[in-house]
Amino acid sequence: MFKWKHTTSMELFCAAELAELCIRARELIWAEPICLKLETPICVMGDLHGQFDDLLGMWDSNGWPLTEKERNWFMEKTLKTKRMPRTEPKSSQPDSNPNGPRSSGGRDEKSVLKEVKDLGYKRYLFLGDYVDRGMYSMEVVILLIAIKMAYPDRVYMLRGNHESRSVNCHYGFYREVTRRYDAKLYEYFSDLFNVFPFCAIIEDTIMCMHGGISEKLMNLSQLALYKRPVEIPDMGVLADLTWADPDPTVKLYAPSSRGASSVFGSQALREFLKRLNLRLVIRAHQVVEDGYEFFDNRRLITVFSAPNYCGQNDNSAGILCIDQSLKISIVVYRPMVRDKKFFGKEKRTKIPARGNE
């Protein structure tokens, strides 16, 4: 990431290295449950859609899932490493990190919380849609799974509707991978996506997913019946978790104009929260102008983390930061390049604006 440039992005890794990374990440992520159980503090981010520069900018603004010592070590080792042709089978990357790989196995909640406080890194939950639309989908996925491999309890990744062959073969990811590498590597990425979790529960109180709620989900133990690897269907619980949208014009459920899953209203949301004994739903999936948007008196929050989406929307990106008391701080990110375009000579800094829920 420290050596990455737009013009040399294809020279950093060969296809064999990326395939191996996908295989190892698949094994790690597959071992996690289909519905994650997470603790605070944690930051929640929505759609990224291949906007790699903005992901780095948001981490510069809000905090990285690495300590300052780790970042400095990786930067020093990476910048000293000589680039090799992408066809070279031997890895050109450092083979260790300053503190050794971190495994989440055997670590209790108190030890993780103490480490977060003492070392100063941030933990992140991503709600899916890492690929398509933007130009650097591969970099987004590679960086996230690489950090996930090194530090499993710092980055968690849910599945979005674009982590599906039927979608990303049409909206850019397939073309990006095959243009830069080959179709075989695309299959490794697809196999990786097919084992991603579909939702997460934070402190038994907040449910997070990419899409929305499901009329057919009666209890959380029902999710264990779904076996991975799995493709996303057009209907059913998994489709709802990746495709559904809130709609203020309906009360319960109605067909979706997307052609998959459904839309749901405030009454459906309240019944869902009561049935699963939850207080809040956090989801992504829709572009919102300020990077976040409330629904039904703050019972649901939509977060979208791809600013200036597709280069055509004047939207900010949002990050939801949840502390140990379940207080939510909203970080709004506006890239300086985008602000210069839309606001003339006025330049905004990357210091986040915060609001509380």
C-alpha positions as a printed Julia matrix, in Angstrom:
357×3 Matrix{Float64}:
   0.0     0.0     0.0
   2.93    2.34    0.68
   4.54    1.47   -2.65
   1.31    1.55   -4.65
   0.9     4.06   -7.46
  -1.76    4.32  -10.13
   0.77    3.85  -12.9
   2.6     0.87  -11.37
  -0.26   -0.99   -9.69
   0.19   -4.1   -11.82
   3.88   -4.48  -10.97
   3.54   -5.09   -7.23
   2.22   -8.66   -7.28
   2.17  -11.59   -9.64
  -1.0   -13.64  -10.16
   0.36  -16.56   -8.12
   0.85  -14.32   -5.07
  -2.69  -12.97   -5.26
  -4.16  -16.44   -5.79
  -2.33  -17.7    -2.7
  -3.59  -14.73   -0.69
  -7.18  -15.48   -1.76
  -6.83  -19.15   -0.81
  -5.45  -18.39    2.65
  -7.96  -15.63    3.34
 -10.76  -17.95    2.24
  -9.7   -20.53    4.82
  -9.62  -17.92    7.59
 -12.92  -16.24    6.72
 -14.72  -19.54    6.13
 -13.84  -20.51    9.71
 -15.86  -17.52   10.96
 -19.62  -17.93   11.45
 -22.05  -16.74    8.8
 -23.33  -14.25   11.39
 -20.46  -12.61   13.26
 -20.67  -11.76   16.96
 -18.61   -8.62   17.57
 -17.7    -6.38   20.48
 -17.16   -2.64   20.72
 -15.29   -0.42   20.09
 -15.61   -0.86   16.35
 -16.04    1.32   13.26
 -18.56    0.41   10.54
 -18.04    1.33    6.89
 -20.35    0.89    3.91
 -19.8     0.49    0.16
 -16.27    1.17   -1.15
 -16.7     0.16   -4.8
 -13.06    0.1    -5.81
 -12.26    3.62   -4.55
  -8.9     2.66   -3.09
  -7.57    6.21   -2.72
 -10.6     7.12   -0.65
 -10.2     4.06    1.59
  -6.66    5.17    2.4
  -7.84    8.73    2.94
 -10.58    7.63    5.33
  -8.11    5.57    7.32
  -5.72    8.55    7.44
  -8.63   10.58    8.78
 -10.29    8.17   11.18
  -7.44    5.83   12.12
  -5.84    2.71   10.69
  -6.29   -0.9    11.8
  -2.52   -0.8    12.36
  -0.5     0.81   15.12
   1.92    3.59   14.29
   4.81    1.2    14.92
   3.35   -1.38   12.55
   2.7     1.19    9.83
   6.24    2.53   10.08
   7.67   -0.99    9.93
   5.6    -1.96    6.89
   6.46    1.32    5.17
  10.19    0.86    5.77
  10.22   -2.75    4.62
   7.99   -2.14    1.6
   9.82    0.88    0.26
  13.17   -0.9     0.57
  11.93   -3.93   -1.38
  12.86   -3.95   -5.06
   9.97   -4.46   -7.46
   9.99   -7.62   -9.53
   8.14   -8.44  -12.75
   4.6    -9.59  -12.1
   5.35  -12.94  -13.77
   8.04  -13.7   -11.17
   6.72  -16.57   -9.0
   8.71  -15.62   -5.91
   7.12  -13.05   -3.61
   8.65   -9.59   -3.6
   6.94   -8.63   -0.34
   8.18   -8.76    3.27
   7.48  -12.13    4.87
   6.94  -11.02    8.44
   5.66   -8.13   10.54
   7.06   -6.37   13.61
   4.92   -8.16   16.18
   4.16  -11.41   14.35
   0.79  -12.48   12.89
  -2.11  -12.07   15.25
  -4.59  -14.88   15.68
  -8.01  -14.27   17.18
  -8.12  -17.81   18.54
  -7.95  -17.95   22.32
  -8.13  -14.17   22.78
 -10.89  -12.99   25.07
 -12.82   -9.73   24.81
 -10.89   -8.0    27.61
  -7.5    -8.64   26.01
  -8.69   -7.26   22.66
 -10.18   -4.14   24.27
  -7.03   -3.53   26.29
  -4.89   -3.86   23.17
  -7.09   -1.41   21.23
  -6.76    1.12   24.04
  -3.04    0.64   24.64
  -1.84    0.45   21.04
  -4.25    2.94   19.48
  -5.44    1.12   16.36
  -9.04    0.98   15.1
 -11.17   -2.11   14.47
 -13.39   -2.12   11.37
 -16.47   -3.9    10.11
 -17.05   -3.53    6.36
 -20.57   -4.07    5.03
 -19.69   -5.29    1.55
 -19.55   -4.0    -2.04
 -15.78   -3.71   -2.21
 -15.72   -4.15   -5.98
 -17.21   -2.74   -9.22
 -17.74    0.82  -10.45
 -14.36    2.14   -9.22
 -11.04    1.51  -10.94
  -9.15   -0.25   -8.13
 -11.41   -2.96   -6.78
  -8.53   -5.41   -6.61
  -6.5    -3.11   -4.36
  -9.44   -2.64   -1.98
  -9.97   -6.4    -1.57
  -6.25   -7.23   -1.42
  -5.49   -4.67    1.29
  -8.45   -5.69    3.45
  -7.81   -9.42    3.28
  -4.06   -8.93    3.8
  -4.68   -7.03    7.04
  -7.34   -9.59    7.95
  -4.77  -12.35    7.54
  -2.22  -10.58    9.73
  -4.67   -9.27   12.35
  -7.95  -11.26   12.25
  -9.68   -9.33   15.02
  -9.07   -5.89   13.51
 -10.91   -6.24   10.17
 -14.21   -8.02    9.52
 -15.77   -8.25    6.06
 -19.42   -8.93    5.22
 -20.74   -9.84    1.81
 -22.46   -7.32   -0.43
 -24.58   -7.95   -3.5
 -21.6    -7.08   -5.73
 -19.56   -9.93   -4.24
 -21.39  -12.21   -6.64
 -20.49  -13.49  -10.1
 -23.88  -12.57  -11.53
 -23.28   -8.92  -10.62
 -19.54   -8.21  -10.74
 -19.07   -9.9   -14.1
 -21.18   -7.05  -15.55
 -20.16   -4.0   -13.48
 -16.41   -3.88  -13.77
 -14.62   -6.34  -11.49
 -14.38   -9.18  -14.0
 -13.01   -6.82  -16.65
 -10.52   -5.34  -14.18
  -9.11   -8.7   -13.1
  -8.94  -10.21  -16.59
  -7.43   -7.06  -18.08
  -4.73   -6.82  -15.42
  -4.18  -10.56  -14.89
  -6.4   -13.4   -16.15
  -9.76  -15.16  -15.77
  -8.27  -17.83  -13.49
  -7.47  -15.22  -10.83
 -11.05  -13.96  -11.05
 -12.2   -17.44  -10.06
 -10.02  -17.29   -6.93
 -11.64  -14.0    -5.93
 -15.11  -15.43   -6.6
 -14.37  -18.48   -4.46
 -13.25  -16.13   -1.69
 -16.45  -14.06   -1.86
 -18.59  -17.2    -1.65
 -17.55  -17.79    1.98
 -17.98  -14.24    3.31
 -20.34  -13.81    6.31
 -23.71  -12.18    5.59
 -24.34  -10.22    8.77
 -22.95   -9.28   12.17
 -24.39   -8.65   15.63
 -22.6    -6.03   17.74
 -22.97   -6.46   21.51
 -26.23   -8.44   21.05
 -27.89   -5.12   20.22
 -27.03   -3.88   16.71
 -27.46   -5.94   13.56
 -25.32   -5.06   10.54
 -25.69   -6.24    6.97
 -25.22   -4.93    3.45
 -28.84   -4.86    2.29
 -31.65   -5.05    4.81
 -33.98   -7.07    7.0
 -35.79  -10.25    6.02
 -39.4   -11.21    6.64
 -38.31  -14.85    6.63
 -35.65  -14.49    9.36
 -37.37  -15.58   12.57
 -34.28  -15.97   14.78
 -30.51  -15.69   14.44
 -29.89  -19.42   14.92
 -31.7   -19.93   11.62
 -28.66  -18.49    9.81
 -26.52  -21.46   10.83
 -28.6   -23.63    8.48
 -27.05  -21.9     5.45
 -23.89  -23.65    4.32
 -21.03  -21.89    2.58
 -19.65  -21.6    -0.07
 -22.86  -20.21   -1.55
 -23.93  -17.93   -4.36
 -26.41  -15.16   -3.53
 -29.95  -16.19   -4.57
 -32.62  -13.87   -5.96
 -35.04  -14.43   -3.07
 -34.9   -15.58    0.54
 -33.0   -14.58    3.65
 -29.56  -14.31    2.03
 -30.97  -12.24   -0.8
 -32.67   -9.91    1.68
 -29.49   -9.45    3.71
 -27.63   -8.34    0.57
 -30.33   -6.66   -1.55
 -33.24   -5.29    0.54
 -33.86   -1.53    0.97
 -35.92    0.58    3.39
 -38.8     2.5     1.81
 -40.75    5.22    3.69
 -43.74    4.78    1.35
 -44.55    1.22    2.49
 -45.42   -0.17    5.93
 -44.45   -3.83    5.63
 -42.86   -5.37    2.53
 -43.22   -4.75   -1.21
 -41.46   -5.92   -4.4
 -38.18   -4.14   -5.15
 -37.46   -2.31   -8.38
 -33.97   -3.85   -8.25
 -35.46   -7.18   -9.34
 -34.17   -9.03   -6.27
 -35.44   -9.24   -2.7
 -37.91   -6.56   -1.52
 -38.29   -3.17    0.11
 -39.48   -2.82    3.69
 -41.21   -0.12    5.73
 -41.14    1.15    9.29
 -43.68   -1.33   10.64
 -41.71   -4.24    9.2
 -38.51   -2.87   10.74
 -40.06   -2.52   14.2
 -41.44   -6.05   14.08
 -38.05   -7.36   12.98
 -36.2    -5.6    15.82
 -38.71   -6.84   18.39
 -38.62  -10.41   17.07
 -34.8   -10.59   17.29
 -34.54   -8.46   20.45
 -32.42   -5.79   18.78
 -32.27   -2.0    19.03
 -30.76   -0.89   15.73
 -29.99   -1.97   12.17
 -26.94   -0.63   10.31
 -26.79   -1.28    6.59
 -25.24    0.07    3.37
 -26.27   -0.56   -0.27
 -27.63    2.91   -1.15
 -25.9     6.19   -2.01
 -26.77    8.82    0.6
 -25.7    12.44    0.22
 -24.11   12.95    3.64
 -22.56    9.48    3.88
 -25.24    8.4     6.37
 -29.02    8.57    6.63
 -31.53    7.68    9.36
 -34.76    5.76    8.86
 -37.78    5.31   11.14
 -36.73    7.6    13.98
 -33.13    6.3    13.99
 -34.01    2.63   14.24
 -31.98    2.11   11.05
 -28.88    3.85    9.69
 -27.66    3.63    6.11
 -23.91    4.23    5.76
 -22.16    4.71    2.41
 -18.38    5.05    2.26
 -17.6     5.79   -1.41
 -17.41    9.61   -1.72
 -18.14   11.27   -5.05
 -19.53    7.91   -6.15
 -18.66    7.04   -9.76
 -17.25   10.56  -10.14
 -20.79   11.82  -10.79
 -22.4    12.14   -7.34
 -21.73   14.96   -4.9
 -21.92   12.68   -1.87
 -19.75   12.45    1.22
 -18.58    9.2     2.79
 -19.61    8.08    6.25
 -18.0     6.0     9.0
 -19.94    4.97   12.11
 -17.74    4.65   15.22
 -19.37    2.71   18.07
 -17.79    2.98   21.5
 -18.1     0.63   24.47
 -21.21    2.4    25.75
 -22.83    1.91   22.29
 -22.64    5.63   21.58
 -22.31    6.18   17.83
 -20.1     8.94   16.44
 -20.5     9.69   12.74
 -17.38   10.63   10.8
 -18.05   12.44    7.51
 -15.25   12.34    4.95
 -14.91   14.73    2.02
 -11.81   14.29   -0.16
  -9.89   17.5    -0.81
  -9.72   16.86   -4.57
 -13.48   16.55   -4.72
 -14.04   19.67   -2.64
 -11.71   21.66   -4.86
 -13.75   20.59   -7.88
 -17.13   21.45   -6.38
 -16.19   24.43   -4.19
 -13.57   26.26   -6.24
 -10.51   27.43   -4.31
 -11.89   26.41   -0.94
 -10.05   23.35    0.39
 -11.4    21.21    3.18
  -9.06   19.21    5.38
  -9.42   15.53    6.06
 -10.13   16.22    9.72
 -13.5    14.49   10.25
 -16.71   16.26   11.16
 -18.48   14.33   13.91
 -22.06   13.95   14.95
 -23.57   11.74   17.63
 -26.57    9.48   17.77
